[in-house]
């Protein structure tokens, strides 16, 4: 079967559902989508999907394929999902918070841009590596549950507003790391911020007692943990590197806390 590309050179408006299916070919949306009248939903399928401006819908936005993302996405009563890798070509905000819709990235996220994801009280999932090819500038994520399944790399600040499940290292070469809620580690994790503050506002626990190790490296900056460490599920080890001030609230005792070394 021969697939042909789909291209829209200007704006797209109308309170209707739009489905674009190009198979393995390219889908291009050059102008703003829904800027005058929100679409009810947008579904695009292609080997490459190019969103060059903003998208606004009252329902779901689904991208099935690799995505080049050059504008904000707002789904006022829906969800946002991209199945493939995403490359940012501008600072981008994805906002589903009006009705607490989930946000999901199924592949890697790259591009020297700032990314803001706001799902309100719903879940934000980042399945692939973030910034592994090209560091993001900053990453700000808000959700009732934040799932980071791989690594994150930025040149600036990383802010997680909500509870987080962390499965990969977090590296910022020029900004702080801050997590407002509880953290659950599902793998060994290193957080490194090159002389910028590291802050955990809630508890830190593992998934399997004595299996996950945590290393925090803030250099000359401060390291703060506002909740208990291993209070529910013990960590394998805890290492804090640097010459800055360290503030810990509690390391859980008994069968919890830290099974191995604390350094």
MIMI-990048 format. One record per residue (C-alpha): residue number from 1; residue in one letter; y, x, z; chain. Coordinates in steps of 0.5 Angstrom, whole numbers. Each point is the difference from the previous one (the first is absolute). Example, Ala and Ser with C-alpha at 12.3 -4.5 7.8 and 13.67 -1.06 7.14 Angstrom:
2
PT   seq   type       Y       X       Z   mol
PT     1      A      -9      25      16     A
PT     2      S       7       2      -2     A
END
This chain:
263
PT   seq   type       Y       X       Z   mol
PT     1      X       0       0       0     A
PT     2      X       7       3      -2     A
PT     3      X       5      -1       6     A
PT     4      X       8      -1      -2     A
PT     5      X       5       2       4     A
PT     6      X       5      -5       3     A
PT     7      X       7       1       1     A
PT     8      X       6      -4       2     A
PT     9      X       7       4      -1     A
PT    10      X       5      -5       4     A
PT    11      X       0      -4       6     A
PT    12      X      -6      -5       1     A
PT    13      X       2      -7       4     A
PT    14      X      -3      -7       2     A
PT    15      X      -3      -3       5     A
PT    16      X      -7       1      -3     A
PT    17      X      -6       4       1     A
PT    18      X      -1       6      -5     A
PT    19      X      -6       3      -2     A
PT    20      X       0       6      -4     A
PT    21      X      -7       3      -2     A
PT    22      X       0       6      -5     A
PT    23      X      -7       3       2     A
PT    24      X       1       8       0     A
PT    25      X       6       0      -4     A
PT    26      X       7       0       3     A
PT    27      X       4      -6       3     A
PT    28      X       8       2       0     A
PT    29      X       5      -4       4     A
PT    30      X       7       3      -1     A
PT    31      X       5      -5       2     A
PT    32      X       0      -4       7     A
PT    33      X      -5      -5       1     A
PT    34      X       2      -6       4     A
PT    35      X       7       2       2     A
PT    36      X       3      -6      -2     A
PT    37      X      -6      -5       1     A
PT    38      X      -6       3       4     A
PT    39      X      -7      -1      -3     A
PT    40      X      -5      -3       3     A
PT    41      X      -5       5      -1     A
PT    42      X      -1       7      -4     A
PT    43      X      -6       3      -2     A
PT    44      X      -1       6      -4     A
PT    45      X      -6       3      -3     A
PT    46      X       0       7      -4     A
PT    47      X      -2       7       0     A
PT    48      X       7       1       1     A
PT    49      X       5      -5       3     A
PT    50      X       8       2       0     A
PT    51      X       5      -3       4     A
PT    52      X       7       3      -1     A
PT    53      X       4      -5       4     A
PT    54      X      -1      -5       5     A
PT    55      X      -5      -6       1     A
PT    56      X       1      -6       4     A
PT    57      X      -5      -6       1     A
PT    58      X      -1      -5       5     A
PT    59      X      -8       1       0     A
PT    60      X      -4       6      -1     A
PT    61      X       1       6      -4     A
PT    62      X      -7       3      -3     A
PT    63      X       0       7      -4     A
PT    64      X      -7       2      -3     A
PT    65      X       1       7      -2     A
PT    66      X       4       6       1     A
PT    67      X       7      -2       1     A
PT    68      X       7       4      -1     A
PT    69      X       4      -3       5     A
PT    70      X       8       0      -1     A
PT    71      X       3      -6       4     A
PT    72      X      -1      -4       6     A
PT    73      X      -5      -5       0     A
PT    74      X       1      -7       5     A
PT    75      X      -5      -5       1     A
PT    76      X       3      -5       4     A
PT    77      X      -6      -4       1     A
PT    78      X      -6       4      -2     A
PT    79      X      -3       7       0     A
PT    80      X       0       6      -4     A
PT    81      X      -6       4      -3     A
PT    82      X      -1       6      -5     A
PT    83      X      -7       2      -1     A
PT    84      X       2       7      -3     A
PT    85      X       4       6       1     A
PT    86      X       8      -1       1     A
PT    87      X       5       4      -2     A
PT    88      X       7      -1       2     A
PT    89      X       6       2      -5     A
PT    90      X       5      -3       5     A
PT    91      X       1      -2       7     A
PT    92      X      -4      -6       1     A
PT    93      X      -1      -5       6     A
PT    94      X      -6      -5       0     A
PT    95      X       2      -6       4     A
PT    96      X      -5      -6       2     A
PT    97      X       3      -1       7     A
PT    98      X       3      -7      -2     A
PT    99      X      -7      -3       1     A
PT   100      X      -4       6       3     A
PT   101      X      -4       1      -6     A
PT   102      X      -4       6      -1     A
PT   103      X       2       7      -4     A
PT   104      X      -6       4      -3     A
PT   105      X       0       6      -4     A
PT   106      X      -7       2      -2     A
PT   107      X       1       7      -3     A
PT   108      X       5       6       1     A
PT   109      X       7      -1       1     A
PT   110      X       5       6      -3     A
PT   111      X       7       1      -2     A
PT   112      X       6       4       3     A
PT   113      X       3      -7       2     A
PT   114      X       1      -4       7     A
PT   115      X      -6      -5       1     A
PT   116      X       1      -6       5     A
PT   117      X      -5      -5       1     A
PT   118      X       1      -7       4     A
PT   119      X      -5      -5       1     A
PT   120      X       3      -3       6     A
PT   121      X      -6      -1       5     A
PT   122      X      -5       1      -6     A
PT   123      X      -5       6      -2     A
PT   124      X       3       6      -4     A
PT   125      X      -6       4      -3     A
PT   126      X       1       6      -3     A
PT   127      X      -7       2      -3     A
PT   128      X       1       7      -4     A
PT   129      X       4       6       2     A
PT   130      X       8      -1       1     A
PT   131      X       4       6      -3     A
PT   132      X      -6       5      -2     A
PT   133      X       2       1      -7     A
PT   134      X       8      -1       1     A
PT   135      X       3      -1       8     A
PT   136      X       3      -6       1     A
PT   137      X       7       1       3     A
PT   138      X      -1      -5       6     A
PT   139      X      -5      -5       1     A
PT   140      X       2      -7       5     A
PT   141      X      -6      -5       1     A
PT   142      X       1      -6       4     A
PT   143      X      -6      -5       1     A
PT   144      X      -4      -3       6     A
PT   145      X      -6       5      -2     A
PT   146      X       1       6      -4     A
PT   147      X      -6       4      -4     A
PT   148      X       1       7      -2     A
PT   149      X      -7       2      -3     A
PT   150      X       2       7      -3     A
PT   151      X       5       5       1     A
PT   152      X       8      -1       0     A
PT   153      X       5       5      -2     A
PT   154      X       7       0       0     A
PT   155      X       7       4       0     A
PT   156      X       3      -5       5     A
PT   157      X      -1      -5       5     A
PT   158      X      -6      -4       1     A
PT   159      X       0      -6       4     A
PT   160      X      -5      -5       2     A
PT   161      X       2      -7       3     A
PT   162      X      -6      -3       2     A
PT   163      X      -7       2       3     A
PT   164      X      -3       5      -5     A
PT   165      X      -7       2      -2     A
PT   166      X       0       8      -2     A
PT   167      X      -5       3      -4     A
PT   168      X       3       6      -3     A
PT   169      X       5       6       1     A
PT   170      X       8      -2       1     A
PT   171      X       4       6      -3     A
PT   172      X       8      -1       0     A
PT   173      X       3       7      -2     A
PT   174      X       7      -3       2     A
PT   175      X       0      -6       4     A
PT   176      X      -3      -3       6     A
PT   177      X      -6      -4       1     A
PT   178      X       1      -7       5     A
PT   179      X      -5      -5       1     A
PT   180      X       2      -6       4     A
PT   181      X      -7      -3       2     A
PT   182      X      -7       2       2     A
PT   183      X      -4       5      -5     A
PT   184      X      -7       0      -1     A
PT   185      X      -3       6      -3     A
PT   186      X      -6      -1      -5     A
PT   187      X       0       8      -2     A
PT   188      X       2       6       3     A
PT   189      X       8       0      -1     A
PT   190      X       5       5       0     A
PT   191      X       8      -2       0     A
PT   192      X       5       6      -2     A
PT   193      X       7      -1       0     A
PT   194      X       3       7      -1     A
PT   195      X       5       0       6     A
PT   196      X       1      -7       0     A
PT   197      X      -2      -5       5     A
PT   198      X      -7      -4       1     A
PT   199      X       0      -6       4     A
PT   200      X      -5      -5       1     A
PT   201      X       2      -7       4     A
PT   202      X      -7      -2       2     A
PT   203      X      -7       2       1     A
PT   204      X      -4       5      -4     A
PT   205      X      -7      -2       0     A
PT   206      X      -6       2      -4     A
PT   207      X      -5      -4      -4     A
PT   208      X      -7       3       3     A
PT   209      X       1       4       7     A
PT   210      X       1       7      -1     A
PT   211      X       0       1      -7     A
PT   212      X       7       0      -3     A
PT   213      X       4       6       2     A
PT   214      X       8      -1       0     A
PT   215      X       5       6      -1     A
PT   216      X       7      -1       0     A
PT   217      X       5       6      -2     A
PT   218      X       7      -1       1     A
PT   219      X       3       7       0     A
PT   220      X       6       0       4     A
PT   221      X       1      -7       0     A
PT   222      X      -2      -5       5     A
PT   223      X      -7      -4       1     A
PT   224      X      -1      -6       3     A
PT   225      X      -6      -5       1     A
PT   226      X       3      -7       4     A
PT   227      X      -7      -2       1     A
PT   228      X      -7       2       3     A
PT   229      X      -4       5      -4     A
PT   230      X      -7      -2      -1     A
PT   231      X       0      -5       5     A
PT   232      X      -4      -5      -4     A
PT   233      X      -4       5      -4     A
PT   234      X       0       7       1     A
PT   235      X       2       5      -4     A
PT   236      X      -4       7      -2     A
PT   237      X       6       4       2     A
PT   238      X       8       0       0     A
PT   239      X       4       6      -2     A
PT   240      X       7       0       0     A
PT   241      X       4       6      -3     A
PT   242      X       7       3       0     A
PT   243      X       5       2       5     A
PT   244      X       4      -7       1     A
PT   245      X       0      -5       6     A
PT   246      X      -7      -4       0     A
PT   247      X       0      -7       4     A
PT   248      X      -7      -3       1     A
PT   249      X      -1      -6       4     A
PT   250      X      -7       0       1     A
PT   251      X      -6       3      -2     A
PT   252      X      -6      -5       2     A
PT   253      X      -5       2       5     A
PT   254      X      -7      -2       1     A
PT   255      X      -4      -1      -6     A
PT   256      X       6       0      -4     A
PT   257      X       6       5      -1     A
PT   258      X      -2       6      -4     A
PT   259      X      -7       3       0     A
PT   260      X       1       7      -2     A
PT   261      X       6       4       0     A
PT   262      X       7      -1       2     A
PT   263      X       5       5      -2     A
END
